[in-house]
Amino acid sequence: MADQLVYILDLLALISLFGGVFFLFVGTLGLLRLPDVFNRLHATTKCDTLGAGLILLSLAIQSTVNVAVRLFLLAFFILITNPTAAHVIARAAYKTGIKPVLVKRSKND
Amino acid sequence: MDIAWLLNSSYQLCAILVMMMVFLSLIRALIGPTAPDRITAINIIGTKILVIITLIARVYEQQYYLDIAMVYALMSFITTIGVAKYLEKGALD
């Protein structure tokens, strides 16, 4: 029974780890491909917060309580600071006169 | 195939993959047309480096790397806030 529990926890850690790497990759792709500062912030902030949180969760499942508390503290810190930093960057970009890219409607619409 | 071995090699593989993503983000920091693009890229790189530090702490079984990761997160956040404020106001006061 205990062996099965450990096996399930290991499997959960593996799934969470690769899910986190996937989300980090999607965020990087958004940073490279999107056309505007605001679009890039929109893509990267959420993807990076979720990806880093999933990877830290995967590490916290594996470790002892002493380490897991620190990892959850780190994840909580990322969860607080990452949207705040994105907000400050977007505010600075808007106030320095960068206009968002608007969608051009084609004639068929 | 042991699942503990699989997990250990997965952590090493994921550290390498995230390192590659750091280099991909550096492209945006290099060619970004405006300054906020570069700040965004640096912020994202900070988060990814933090993830790499925690993964290395797991691989090498060193617990105090997590404290380094915490200090790194704090410094990355303060840097981003400072540069964005400087960009917005033209001065730090």
N, CA and C atoms of all chains as a GROMACS GRO file, in nm:
protein
  606
    1MET      N    1   0.083  -0.121   0.000
    1MET     CA    2   0.000   0.000   0.000
    1MET      C    3   0.086   0.125   0.000
    2ALA      N    4   0.186   0.126   0.091
    2ALA     CA    5   0.273   0.244   0.097
    2ALA      C    6   0.355   0.255  -0.031
    3ASP      N    7   0.395   0.139  -0.088
    3ASP     CA    8   0.470   0.141  -0.213
    3ASP      C    9   0.388   0.202  -0.325
    4GLN      N   10   0.259   0.163  -0.328
    4GLN     CA   11   0.172   0.218  -0.433
    4GLN      C   12   0.156   0.369  -0.417
    5LEU      N   13   0.145   0.415  -0.292
    5LEU     CA   14   0.130   0.559  -0.268
    5LEU      C   15   0.253   0.635  -0.317
    6VAL      N   16   0.371   0.580  -0.285
    6VAL     CA   17   0.495   0.645  -0.330
    6VAL      C   18   0.502   0.648  -0.481
    7TYR      N   19   0.457   0.536  -0.545
    7TYR     CA   20   0.458   0.528  -0.691
    7TYR      C   21   0.369   0.635  -0.751
    8ILE      N   22   0.247   0.651  -0.692
    8ILE     CA   23   0.154   0.750  -0.745
    8ILE      C   24   0.210   0.891  -0.728
    9LEU      N   25   0.274   0.916  -0.613
    9LEU     CA   26   0.332   1.049  -0.590
    9LEU      C   27   0.445   1.076  -0.690
   10ASP      N   28   0.528   0.974  -0.718
   10ASP     CA   29   0.634   0.992  -0.817
   10ASP      C   30   0.576   1.024  -0.954
   11LEU      N   31   0.469   0.953  -0.990
   11LEU     CA   32   0.406   0.977  -1.120
   11LEU      C   33   0.349   1.118  -1.128
   12LEU      N   34   0.285   1.162  -1.017
   12LEU     CA   35   0.231   1.299  -1.012
   12LEU      C   36   0.343   1.401  -1.028
   13ALA      N   37   0.456   1.376  -0.962
   13ALA     CA   38   0.569   1.469  -0.972
   13ALA      C   39   0.620   1.476  -1.114
   14LEU      N   40   0.625   1.361  -1.183
   14LEU     CA   41   0.672   1.359  -1.321
   14LEU      C   42   0.580   1.438  -1.413
   15ILE      N   43   0.448   1.414  -1.398
   15ILE     CA   44   0.351   1.484  -1.482
   15ILE      C   45   0.358   1.635  -1.458
   16SER      N   46   0.366   1.673  -1.330
   16SER     CA   47   0.371   1.815  -1.295
   16SER      C   48   0.498   1.881  -1.349
   17LEU      N   49   0.610   1.807  -1.344
   17LEU     CA   50   0.737   1.860  -1.395
   17LEU      C   51   0.729   1.890  -1.544
   18PHE      N   52   0.680   1.792  -1.622
   18PHE     CA   53   0.679   1.815  -1.767
   18PHE      C   54   0.571   1.915  -1.806
   19GLY      N   55   0.460   1.920  -1.728
   19GLY     CA   56   0.362   2.025  -1.753
   19GLY      C   57   0.421   2.164  -1.731
   20GLY      N   58   0.503   2.177  -1.626
   20GLY     CA   59   0.567   2.306  -1.600
   20GLY      C   60   0.662   2.346  -1.710
   21VAL      N   61   0.740   2.249  -1.759
   21VAL     CA   62   0.834   2.281  -1.869
   21VAL      C   63   0.758   2.319  -1.994
   22PHE      N   64   0.644   2.252  -2.019
   22PHE     CA   65   0.560   2.287  -2.134
   22PHE      C   66   0.512   2.431  -2.125
   23PHE      N   67   0.463   2.469  -2.006
   23PHE     CA   68   0.412   2.606  -1.993
   23PHE      C   69   0.523   2.709  -2.005
   24LEU      N   70   0.641   2.677  -1.952
   24LEU     CA   71   0.754   2.770  -1.968
   24LEU      C   72   0.789   2.787  -2.116
   25PHE      N   73   0.782   2.676  -2.191
   25PHE     CA   74   0.812   2.683  -2.334
   25PHE      C   75   0.710   2.767  -2.408
   26VAL      N   76   0.580   2.752  -2.371
   26VAL     CA   77   0.477   2.832  -2.437
   26VAL      C   78   0.498   2.981  -2.408
   27GLY      N   79   0.538   3.012  -2.285
   27GLY     CA   80   0.565   3.152  -2.251
   27GLY      C   81   0.680   3.208  -2.331
   28THR      N   82   0.786   3.128  -2.348
   28THR     CA   83   0.901   3.174  -2.427
   28THR      C   84   0.862   3.196  -2.573
   29LEU      N   85   0.778   3.105  -2.624
   29LEU     CA   86   0.730   3.118  -2.762
   29LEU      C   87   0.650   3.247  -2.779
   30GLY      N   88   0.565   3.277  -2.679
   30GLY     CA   89   0.488   3.400  -2.684
   30GLY      C   90   0.577   3.522  -2.677
   31LEU      N   91   0.683   3.515  -2.597
   31LEU     CA   92   0.777   3.627  -2.589
   31LEU      C   93   0.846   3.650  -2.722
   32LEU      N   94   0.872   3.543  -2.796
   32LEU     CA   95   0.944   3.560  -2.922
   32LEU      C   96   0.852   3.599  -3.038
   33ARG      N   97   0.728   3.551  -3.038
   33ARG     CA   98   0.647   3.560  -3.159
   33ARG      C   99   0.545   3.673  -3.160
   34LEU      N  100   0.501   3.720  -3.042
   34LEU     CA  101   0.391   3.815  -3.042
   34LEU      C  102   0.439   3.955  -3.080
   35PRO      N  103   0.349   4.041  -3.131
   35PRO     CA  104   0.395   4.163  -3.198
   35PRO      C  105   0.419   4.285  -3.110
   36ASP      N  106   0.386   4.280  -2.980
   36ASP     CA  107   0.376   4.403  -2.903
   36ASP      C  108   0.423   4.380  -2.761
   37VAL      N  109   0.458   4.489  -2.691
   37VAL     CA  110   0.502   4.474  -2.551
   37VAL      C  111   0.390   4.418  -2.465
   38PHE      N  112   0.270   4.469  -2.487
   38PHE     CA  113   0.159   4.429  -2.401
   38PHE      C  114   0.120   4.284  -2.426
   39ASN      N  115   0.124   4.245  -2.555
   39ASN     CA  116   0.096   4.104  -2.587
   39ASN      C  117   0.200   4.012  -2.524
   40ARG      N  118   0.327   4.056  -2.530
   40ARG     CA  119   0.434   3.972  -2.476
   40ARG      C  120   0.420   3.958  -2.325
   41LEU      N  121   0.385   4.068  -2.258
   41LEU     CA  122   0.363   4.061  -2.113
   41LEU      C  123   0.247   3.969  -2.082
   42HIS      N  124   0.140   3.982  -2.160
   42HIS     CA  125   0.021   3.899  -2.141
   42HIS      C  126   0.055   3.750  -2.152
   43ALA      N  127   0.140   3.718  -2.252
   43ALA     CA  128   0.173   3.576  -2.272
   43ALA      C  129   0.266   3.526  -2.161
   44THR      N  130   0.372   3.604  -2.133
   44THR     CA  131   0.478   3.547  -2.051
   44THR      C  132   0.445   3.544  -1.903
   45THR      N  133   0.371   3.642  -1.853
   45THR     CA  134   0.350   3.649  -1.709
   45THR      C  135   0.274   3.528  -1.657
   46LYS      N  136   0.161   3.500  -1.724
   46LYS     CA  137   0.079   3.389  -1.674
   46LYS      C  138   0.146   3.255  -1.696
   47CYS      N  139   0.206   3.239  -1.816
   47CYS     CA  140   0.270   3.110  -1.845
   47CYS      C  141   0.387   3.086  -1.751
   48ASP      N  142   0.465   3.190  -1.722
   48ASP     CA  143   0.581   3.168  -1.635
   48ASP      C  144   0.540   3.143  -1.492
   49THR      N  145   0.437   3.213  -1.446
   49THR     CA  146   0.391   3.190  -1.308
   49THR      C  147   0.343   3.048  -1.292
   50LEU      N  148   0.259   3.002  -1.388
   50LEU     CA  149   0.205   2.866  -1.378
   50LEU      C  150   0.314   2.762  -1.394
   51GLY      N  151   0.407   2.786  -1.489
   51GLY     CA  152   0.511   2.687  -1.513
   51GLY      C  153   0.604   2.672  -1.395
   52ALA      N  154   0.649   2.786  -1.340
   52ALA     CA  155   0.739   2.779  -1.224
   52ALA      C  156   0.666   2.718  -1.104
   53GLY      N  157   0.538   2.752  -1.088
   53GLY     CA  158   0.461   2.694  -0.978
   53GLY      C  159   0.448   2.543  -0.990
   54LEU      N  160   0.425   2.495  -1.114
   54LEU     CA  161   0.412   2.350  -1.134
   54LEU      C  162   0.544   2.278  -1.106
   55ILE      N  163   0.656   2.337  -1.151
   55ILE     CA  164   0.785   2.272  -1.128
   55ILE      C  165   0.818   2.271  -0.979
   56LEU      N  166   0.790   2.381  -0.910
   56LEU     CA  167   0.816   2.384  -0.766
   56LEU      C  168   0.725   2.286  -0.692
   57LEU      N  169   0.600   2.270  -0.741
   57LEU     CA  170   0.509   2.170  -0.680
   57LEU      C  171   0.564   2.030  -0.699
   58SER      N  172   0.618   2.005  -0.819
   58SER     CA  173   0.676   1.874  -0.846
   58SER      C  174   0.794   1.844  -0.754
   59LEU      N  175   0.875   1.948  -0.726
   59LEU     CA  176   0.987   1.928  -0.634
   59LEU      C  177   0.939   1.912  -0.491
   60ALA      N  178   0.830   1.983  -0.455
   60ALA     CA  179   0.782   1.978  -0.318
   60ALA      C  180   0.716   1.844  -0.285
   61ILE      N  181   0.655   1.781  -0.387
   61ILE     CA  182   0.597   1.648  -0.365
   61ILE      C  183   0.706   1.549  -0.324
   62GLN      N  184   0.824   1.566  -0.389
   62GLN     CA  185   0.931   1.468  -0.371
   62GLN      C  186   1.006   1.480  -0.239
   63SER      N  187   1.007   1.604  -0.180
   63SER     CA  188   1.103   1.632  -0.075
   63SER      C  189   1.041   1.618   0.064
   64THR      N  190   1.124   1.640   0.164
   64THR     CA  191   1.076   1.634   0.302
   64THR      C  192   1.000   1.763   0.336
   65VAL      N  193   0.939   1.764   0.455
   65VAL     CA  194   0.855   1.877   0.494
   65VAL      C  195   0.936   2.004   0.506
   66ASN      N  196   1.058   1.990   0.556
   66ASN     CA  197   1.146   2.105   0.578
   66ASN      C  198   1.174   2.180   0.449
   67VAL      N  199   1.197   2.103   0.342
   67VAL     CA  200   1.226   2.165   0.212
   67VAL      C  201   1.098   2.210   0.145
   68ALA      N  202   0.990   2.132   0.163
   68ALA     CA  203   0.865   2.162   0.094
   68ALA      C  204   0.808   2.296   0.140
   69VAL      N  205   0.825   2.327   0.269
   69VAL     CA  206   0.777   2.457   0.318
   69VAL      C  207   0.848   2.571   0.247
   70ARG      N  208   0.980   2.556   0.230
   70ARG     CA  209   1.057   2.660   0.161
   70ARG      C  210   1.014   2.672   0.014
   71LEU      N  211   0.989   2.555  -0.048
   71LEU     CA  212   0.949   2.559  -0.189
   71LEU      C  213   0.814   2.626  -0.205
   72PHE      N  214   0.720   2.597  -0.112
   72PHE     CA  215   0.589   2.661  -0.123
   72PHE      C  216   0.599   2.811  -0.096
   73LEU      N  217   0.691   2.849  -0.007
   73LEU     CA  218   0.714   2.992   0.018
   73LEU      C  219   0.764   3.060  -0.109
   74LEU      N  220   0.856   2.992  -0.178
   74LEU     CA  221   0.910   3.045  -0.303
   74LEU      C  222   0.801   3.058  -0.409
   75ALA      N  223   0.715   2.954  -0.420
   75ALA     CA  224   0.607   2.958  -0.518
   75ALA      C  225   0.509   3.071  -0.486
   76PHE      N  226   0.481   3.089  -0.358
   76PHE     CA  227   0.392   3.197  -0.316
   76PHE      C  228   0.453   3.334  -0.350
   77PHE      N  229   0.585   3.345  -0.330
   77PHE     CA  230   0.654   3.470  -0.362
   77PHE      C  231   0.646   3.500  -0.511
   78ILE      N  232   0.667   3.397  -0.594
   78ILE     CA  233   0.655   3.417  -0.739
   78ILE      C  234   0.513   3.458  -0.776
   79LEU      N  235   0.417   3.394  -0.710
   79LEU     CA  236   0.276   3.423  -0.739
   79LEU      C  237   0.242   3.567  -0.704
   80ILE      N  238   0.307   3.624  -0.603
   80ILE     CA  239   0.281   3.764  -0.567
   80ILE      C  240   0.357   3.857  -0.661
   81THR      N  241   0.487   3.832  -0.683
   81THR     CA  242   0.571   3.933  -0.746
   81THR      C  243   0.562   3.936  -0.898
   82ASN      N  244   0.533   3.824  -0.962
   82ASN     CA  245   0.538   3.821  -1.108
   82ASN      C  246   0.429   3.909  -1.172
   83PRO      N  247   0.302   3.900  -1.128
   83PRO     CA  248   0.201   3.992  -1.183
   83PRO      C  249   0.228   4.138  -1.147
   84THR      N  250   0.285   4.161  -1.028
   84THR     CA  251   0.316   4.300  -0.991
   84THR      C  252   0.421   4.358  -1.084
   85ALA      N  253   0.526   4.281  -1.114
   85ALA     CA  254   0.630   4.328  -1.205
   85ALA      C  255   0.573   4.354  -1.344
   86ALA      N  256   0.485   4.266  -1.390
   86ALA     CA  257   0.425   4.285  -1.522
   86ALA      C  258   0.340   4.410  -1.525
   87HIS      N  259   0.268   4.434  -1.416
   87HIS     CA  260   0.186   4.555  -1.408
   87HIS      C  261   0.272   4.680  -1.415
   88VAL      N  262   0.384   4.680  -1.341
   88VAL     CA  263   0.470   4.798  -1.340
   88VAL      C  264   0.533   4.821  -1.478
   89ILE      N  265   0.574   4.710  -1.544
   89ILE     CA  266   0.634   4.725  -1.677
   89ILE      C  267   0.532   4.778  -1.777
   90ALA      N  268   0.408   4.725  -1.773
   90ALA     CA  269   0.306   4.770  -1.866
   90ALA      C  270   0.271   4.916  -1.842
   91ARG      N  271   0.267   4.956  -1.715
   91ARG     CA  272   0.238   5.096  -1.682
   91ARG      C  273   0.348   5.188  -1.734
   92ALA      N  274   0.475   5.147  -1.715
   92ALA     CA  275   0.586   5.228  -1.764
   92ALA      C  276   0.583   5.237  -1.916
   93ALA      N  277   0.552   5.125  -1.983
   93ALA     CA  278   0.548   5.124  -2.129
   93ALA      C  279   0.438   5.216  -2.180
   94TYR      N  280   0.322   5.212  -2.113
   94TYR     CA  281   0.210   5.295  -2.159
   94TYR      C  282   0.238   5.442  -2.135
   95LYS      N  283   0.301   5.473  -2.022
   95LYS     CA  284   0.324   5.615  -1.991
   95LYS      C  285   0.438   5.674  -2.071
   96THR      N  286   0.528   5.591  -2.125
   96THR     CA  287   0.633   5.645  -2.210
   96THR      C  288   0.590   5.651  -2.356
   97GLY      N  289   0.462   5.627  -2.382
   97GLY     CA  290   0.408   5.657  -2.514
   97GLY      C  291   0.408   5.544  -2.613
   98ILE      N  292   0.414   5.419  -2.567
   98ILE     CA  293   0.405   5.306  -2.660
   98ILE      C  294   0.258   5.270  -2.675
   99LYS      N  295   0.212   5.276  -2.798
   99LYS     CA  296   0.071   5.244  -2.823
   99LYS      C  297   0.056   5.096  -2.854
  100PRO      N  298  -0.054   5.035  -2.807
  100PRO     CA  299  -0.077   4.895  -2.841
  100PRO      C  300  -0.107   4.878  -2.990
  101VAL      N  301  -0.062   4.765  -3.044
  101VAL     CA  302  -0.090   4.733  -3.184
  101VAL      C  303  -0.235   4.690  -3.196
  102LEU      N  304  -0.308   4.755  -3.286
  102LEU     CA  305  -0.448   4.720  -3.304
  102LEU      C  306  -0.464   4.630  -3.425
  103VAL      N  307  -0.569   4.547  -3.422
  103VAL     CA  308  -0.593   4.453  -3.531
  103VAL      C  309  -0.650   4.528  -3.651
  104LYS      N  310  -0.590   4.505  -3.769
  104LYS     CA  311  -0.648   4.563  -3.890
  104LYS      C  312  -0.758   4.472  -3.942
  105ARG      N  313  -0.874   4.530  -3.963
  105ARG     CA  314  -0.982   4.450  -4.019
  105ARG      C  315  -0.963   4.434  -4.170
  106SER      N  316  -0.985   4.313  -4.218
  106SER     CA  317  -0.978   4.294  -4.362
  106SER      C  318  -1.112   4.334  -4.422
  107LYS      N  319  -1.115   4.347  -4.554
  107LYS     CA  320  -1.236   4.398  -4.619
  107LYS      C  321  -1.350   4.299  -4.615
  108ASN      N  322  -1.319   4.174  -4.594
  108ASN     CA  323  -1.424   4.072  -4.600
  108ASN      C  324  -1.506   4.065  -4.472
  109ASP      N  325  -1.458   4.127  -4.363
  109ASP     CA  326  -1.530   4.116  -4.235
  109ASP      C  327  -1.662   4.191  -4.239
  110MET      N  328   1.356  -0.066  -1.529
  110MET     CA  329   1.370   0.080  -1.518
  110MET      C  330   1.309   0.128  -1.388
  111ASP      N  331   1.394   0.191  -1.309
  111ASP     CA  332   1.352   0.237  -1.177
  111ASP      C  333   1.290   0.375  -1.189
  112ILE      N  334   1.183   0.400  -1.113
  112ILE     CA  335   1.117   0.530  -1.129
  112ILE      C  336   1.196   0.641  -1.060
  113ALA      N  337   1.274   0.605  -0.957
  113ALA     CA  338   1.357   0.707  -0.892
  113ALA      C  339   1.467   0.753  -0.988
  114TRP      N  340   1.524   0.658  -1.062
  114TRP     CA  341   1.624   0.693  -1.163
  114TRP      C  342   1.562   0.780  -1.272
  115LEU      N  343   1.439   0.741  -1.313
  115LEU     CA  344   1.369   0.817  -1.416
  115LEU      C  345   1.346   0.961  -1.372
  116LEU      N  346   1.305   0.976  -1.244
  116LEU     CA  347   1.280   1.111  -1.192
  116LEU      C  348   1.408   1.193  -1.190
  117ASN      N  349   1.517   1.130  -1.145
  117ASN     CA  350   1.643   1.204  -1.136
  117ASN      C  351   1.688   1.251  -1.272
  118SER      N  352   1.681   1.161  -1.372
  118SER     CA  353   1.724   1.205  -1.505
  118SER      C  354   1.627   1.305  -1.563
  119SER      N  355   1.496   1.297  -1.526
  119SER     CA  356   1.402   1.397  -1.576
  119SER      C  357   1.434   1.534  -1.522
  120TYR      N  358   1.474   1.542  -1.394
  120TYR     CA  359   1.511   1.672  -1.340
  120TYR      C  360   1.631   1.730  -1.412
  121GLN      N  361   1.731   1.646  -1.441
  121GLN     CA  362   1.848   1.697  -1.514
  121GLN      C  363   1.810   1.743  -1.654
  122LEU      N  364   1.724   1.663  -1.722
  122LEU     CA  365   1.681   1.698  -1.857
  122LEU      C  366   1.605   1.830  -1.856
  123CYS      N  367   1.517   1.846  -1.755
  123CYS     CA  368   1.437   1.968  -1.751
  123CYS      C  369   1.523   2.090  -1.719
  124ALA      N  370   1.628   2.072  -1.639
  124ALA     CA  371   1.718   2.185  -1.614
  124ALA      C  372   1.785   2.228  -1.744
  125ILE      N  373   1.825   2.131  -1.827
  125ILE     CA  374   1.887   2.165  -1.956
  125ILE      C  375   1.787   2.234  -2.048
  126LEU      N  376   1.661   2.184  -2.050
  126LEU     CA  377   1.559   2.243  -2.136
  126LEU      C  378   1.530   2.387  -2.096
  127VAL      N  379   1.518   2.411  -1.964
  127VAL     CA  380   1.490   2.548  -1.919
  127VAL      C  381   1.608   2.640  -1.950
  128MET      N  382   1.730   2.584  -1.944
  128MET     CA  383   1.848   2.665  -1.981
  128MET      C  384   1.840   2.706  -2.128
  129MET      N  385   1.794   2.614  -2.215
  129MET     CA  386   1.776   2.650  -2.356
  129MET      C  387   1.672   2.761  -2.371
  130MET      N  388   1.565   2.754  -2.290
  130MET     CA  389   1.463   2.860  -2.298
  130MET      C  390   1.520   2.994  -2.252
  131VAL      N  391   1.615   2.991  -2.158
  131VAL     CA  392   1.680   3.116  -2.118
  131VAL      C  393   1.752   3.178  -2.237
  132PHE      N  394   1.819   3.094  -2.317
  132PHE     CA  395   1.889   3.149  -2.434
  132PHE      C  396   1.790   3.201  -2.538
  133LEU      N  397   1.675   3.132  -2.552
  133LEU     CA  398   1.573   3.182  -2.645
  133LEU      C  399   1.520   3.317  -2.599
  134SER      N  400   1.503   3.334  -2.466
  134SER     CA  401   1.455   3.462  -2.416
  134SER      C  402   1.559   3.571  -2.434
  135LEU      N  403   1.687   3.532  -2.432
  135LEU     CA  404   1.793   3.632  -2.452
  135LEU      C  405   1.787   3.694  -2.591
  136ILE      N  406   1.731   3.618  -2.689
  136ILE     CA  407   1.716   3.676  -2.823
  136ILE      C  408   1.626   3.799  -2.816
  137ARG      N  409   1.514   3.786  -2.740
  137ARG     CA  410   1.424   3.901  -2.729
  137ARG      C  411   1.491   4.015  -2.654
  138ALA      N  412   1.572   3.983  -2.554
  138ALA     CA  413   1.642   4.090  -2.483
  138ALA      C  414   1.743   4.158  -2.573
  139LEU      N  415   1.793   4.086  -2.674
  139LEU     CA  416   1.891   4.144  -2.765
  139LEU      C  417   1.824   4.230  -2.872
  140ILE      N  418   1.717   4.179  -2.936
  140ILE     CA  419   1.660   4.250  -3.051
  140ILE      C  420   1.537   4.331  -3.016
  141GLY      N  421   1.493   4.326  -2.890
  141GLY     CA  422   1.367   4.392  -2.856
  141GLY      C  423   1.363   4.537  -2.900
  142PRO      N  424   1.258   4.579  -2.971
  142PRO     CA  425   1.260   4.715  -3.029
  142PRO      C  426   1.257   4.824  -2.923
  143THR      N  427   1.185   4.804  -2.815
  143THR     CA  428   1.174   4.907  -2.712
  143THR      C  429   1.233   4.858  -2.580
  144ALA      N  430   1.250   4.952  -2.489
  144ALA     CA  431   1.308   4.917  -2.359
  144ALA      C  432   1.219   4.824  -2.276
  145PRO      N  433   1.087   4.842  -2.272
  145PRO     CA  434   1.005   4.749  -2.193
  145PRO      C  435   1.013   4.604  -2.239
  146ASP      N  436   1.039   4.584  -2.371
  146ASP     CA  437   1.061   4.447  -2.419
  146ASP      C  438   1.180   4.384  -2.349
  147ARG      N  439   1.286   4.462  -2.339
  147ARG     CA  440   1.407   4.407  -2.276
  147ARG      C  441   1.384   4.382  -2.128
  148ILE      N  442   1.310   4.472  -2.062
  148ILE     CA  443   1.282   4.452  -1.920
  148ILE      C  444   1.198   4.326  -1.899
  149THR      N  445   1.101   4.307  -1.989
  149THR     CA  446   1.019   4.185  -1.982
  149THR      C  447   1.104   4.061  -1.995
  150ALA      N  448   1.196   4.063  -2.094
  150ALA     CA  449   1.280   3.946  -2.116
  150ALA      C  450   1.368   3.918  -1.994
  151ILE      N  451   1.421   4.025  -1.932
  151ILE     CA  452   1.508   4.006  -1.816
  151ILE      C  453   1.427   3.951  -1.698
  152ASN      N  454   1.304   3.999  -1.682
  152ASN     CA  455   1.218   3.948  -1.576
  152ASN      C  456   1.190   3.799  -1.593
  153ILE      N  457   1.160   3.761  -1.718
  153ILE     CA  458   1.131   3.621  -1.747
  153ILE      C  459   1.254   3.534  -1.725
  154ILE      N  460   1.370   3.587  -1.765
  154ILE     CA  461   1.494   3.512  -1.744
  154ILE      C  462   1.520   3.491  -1.595
  155GLY      N  463   1.487   3.593  -1.514
  155GLY     CA  464   1.504   3.578  -1.369
  155GLY      C  465   1.420   3.464  -1.312
  156THR      N  466   1.294   3.455  -1.358
  156THR     CA  467   1.209   3.345  -1.311
  156THR      C  468   1.265   3.210  -1.352
  157LYS      N  469   1.317   3.203  -1.476
  157LYS     CA  470   1.367   3.074  -1.525
  157LYS      C  471   1.495   3.034  -1.453
  158ILE      N  472   1.581   3.132  -1.424
  158ILE     CA  473   1.704   3.100  -1.349
  158ILE      C  474   1.668   3.048  -1.211
  159LEU      N  475   1.563   3.105  -1.151
  159LEU     CA  476   1.517   3.058  -1.020
  159LEU      C  477   1.475   2.911  -1.026
  160VAL      N  478   1.401   2.878  -1.132
  160VAL     CA  479   1.359   2.738  -1.149
  160VAL      C  480   1.481   2.647  -1.165
  161ILE      N  481   1.581   2.695  -1.241
  161ILE     CA  482   1.702   2.614  -1.261
  161ILE      C  483   1.775   2.593  -1.129
  162ILE      N  484   1.780   2.698  -1.045
  162ILE     CA  485   1.850   2.684  -0.917
  162ILE      C  486   1.780   2.579  -0.830
  163THR      N  487   1.646   2.580  -0.827
  163THR     CA  488   1.578   2.480  -0.744
  163THR      C  489   1.597   2.339  -0.801
  164LEU      N  490   1.599   2.328  -0.935
  164LEU     CA  491   1.621   2.195  -0.994
  164LEU      C  492   1.761   2.143  -0.960
  165ILE      N  493   1.860   2.233  -0.963
  165ILE     CA  494   1.997   2.193  -0.930
  165ILE      C  495   2.006   2.156  -0.782
  166ALA      N  496   1.930   2.226  -0.697
  166ALA     CA  497   1.927   2.191  -0.555
  166ALA      C  498   1.874   2.050  -0.535
  167ARG      N  499   1.776   2.010  -0.617
  167ARG     CA  500   1.724   1.873  -0.608
  167ARG      C  501   1.824   1.771  -0.661
  168VAL      N  502   1.892   1.806  -0.771
  168VAL     CA  503   1.982   1.709  -0.834
  168VAL      C  504   2.104   1.684  -0.746
  169TYR      N  505   2.160   1.793  -0.689
  169TYR     CA  506   2.280   1.778  -0.607
  169TYR      C  507   2.251   1.757  -0.460
  170GLU      N  508   2.123   1.756  -0.421
  170GLU     CA  509   2.082   1.731  -0.281
  170GLU      C  510   2.141   1.834  -0.185
  171GLN      N  511   2.146   1.959  -0.229
  171GLN     CA  512   2.195   2.067  -0.143
  171GLN      C  513   2.078   2.154  -0.105
  172GLN      N  514   2.042   2.158   0.024
  172GLN     CA  515   1.921   2.230   0.064
  172GLN      C  516   1.942   2.382   0.063
  173TYR      N  517   2.064   2.425   0.092
  173TYR     CA  518   2.079   2.569   0.108
  173TYR      C  519   2.077   2.643  -0.024
  174TYR      N  520   2.076   2.572  -0.138
  174TYR     CA  521   2.056   2.641  -0.265
  174TYR      C  522   1.920   2.708  -0.271
  175LEU      N  523   1.824   2.655  -0.193
  175LEU     CA  524   1.690   2.714  -0.195
  175LEU      C  525   1.692   2.856  -0.136
  176ASP      N  526   1.777   2.877  -0.036
  176ASP     CA  527   1.790   3.012   0.020
  176ASP      C  528   1.848   3.107  -0.084
  177ILE      N  529   1.945   3.056  -0.162
  177ILE     CA  530   2.001   3.136  -0.270
  177ILE      C  531   1.893   3.171  -0.371
  178ALA      N  532   1.806   3.073  -0.401
  178ALA     CA  533   1.697   3.098  -0.495
  178ALA      C  534   1.604   3.206  -0.443
  179MET      N  535   1.578   3.205  -0.311
  179MET     CA  536   1.490   3.306  -0.253
  179MET      C  537   1.550   3.446  -0.265
  180VAL      N  538   1.680   3.456  -0.235
  180VAL     CA  539   1.747   3.586  -0.247
  180VAL      C  540   1.749   3.631  -0.392
  181TYR      N  541   1.768   3.535  -0.485
  181TYR     CA  542   1.771   3.569  -0.627
  181TYR      C  543   1.636   3.622  -0.673
  182ALA      N  544   1.527   3.560  -0.626
  182ALA     CA  545   1.393   3.607  -0.661
  182ALA      C  546   1.371   3.749  -0.612
  183LEU      N  547   1.414   3.776  -0.490
  183LEU     CA  548   1.398   3.910  -0.432
  183LEU      C  549   1.475   4.013  -0.515
  184MET      N  550   1.602   3.980  -0.551
  184MET     CA  551   1.684   4.075  -0.624
  184MET      C  552   1.629   4.098  -0.764
  185SER      N  553   1.577   3.993  -0.828
  185SER     CA  554   1.520   4.006  -0.962
  185SER      C  555   1.398   4.099  -0.959
  186PHE      N  556   1.314   4.081  -0.857
  186PHE     CA  557   1.195   4.164  -0.845
  186PHE      C  558   1.232   4.311  -0.822
  187ILE      N  559   1.328   4.334  -0.732
  187ILE     CA  560   1.367   4.472  -0.703
  187ILE      C  561   1.428   4.538  -0.826
  188THR      N  562   1.508   4.461  -0.903
  188THR     CA  563   1.568   4.515  -1.025
  188THR      C  564   1.461   4.556  -1.125
  189THR      N  565   1.362   4.468  -1.145
  189THR     CA  566   1.257   4.499  -1.241
  189THR      C  567   1.180   4.624  -1.200
  190ILE      N  568   1.145   4.632  -1.072
  190ILE     CA  569   1.070   4.748  -1.024
  190ILE      C  570   1.153   4.876  -1.041
  191GLY      N  571   1.282   4.866  -1.008
  191GLY     CA  572   1.366   4.984  -1.018
  191GLY      C  573   1.382   5.033  -1.159
  192VAL      N  574   1.408   4.941  -1.254
  192VAL     CA  575   1.429   4.983  -1.392
  192VAL      C  576   1.300   5.037  -1.452
  193ALA      N  577   1.186   4.975  -1.418
  193ALA     CA  578   1.058   5.023  -1.471
  193ALA      C  579   1.025   5.161  -1.416
  194LYS      N  580   1.053   5.183  -1.289
  194LYS     CA  581   1.029   5.316  -1.230
  194LYS      C  582   1.118   5.420  -1.295
  195TYR      N  583   1.243   5.381  -1.321
  195TYR     CA  584   1.335   5.475  -1.386
  195TYR      C  585   1.286   5.510  -1.525
  196LEU      N  586   1.235   5.410  -1.596
  196LEU     CA  587   1.184   5.433  -1.731
  196LEU      C  588   1.063   5.525  -1.728
  197GLU      N  589   0.981   5.510  -1.624
  197GLU     CA  590   0.857   5.587  -1.620
  197GLU      C  591   0.882   5.732  -1.581
  198LYS      N  592   0.967   5.753  -1.479
  198LYS     CA  593   0.982   5.888  -1.425
  198LYS      C  594   1.107   5.960  -1.476
  199GLY      N  595   1.205   5.885  -1.528
  199GLY     CA  596   1.328   5.949  -1.570
  199GLY      C  597   1.426   5.970  -1.458
  200ALA      N  598   1.386   5.935  -1.336
  200ALA     CA  599   1.476   5.950  -1.221
  200ALA      C  600   1.429   5.856  -1.112
  201LEU      N  601   1.521   5.820  -1.026
  201LEU     CA  602   1.484   5.738  -0.911
  201LEU      C  603   1.488   5.826  -0.787
  202ASP      N  604   1.370   5.856  -0.735
  202ASP     CA  605   1.368   5.938  -0.613
  202ASP      C  606   1.271   5.880  -0.512
   0.00000   0.00000   0.00000
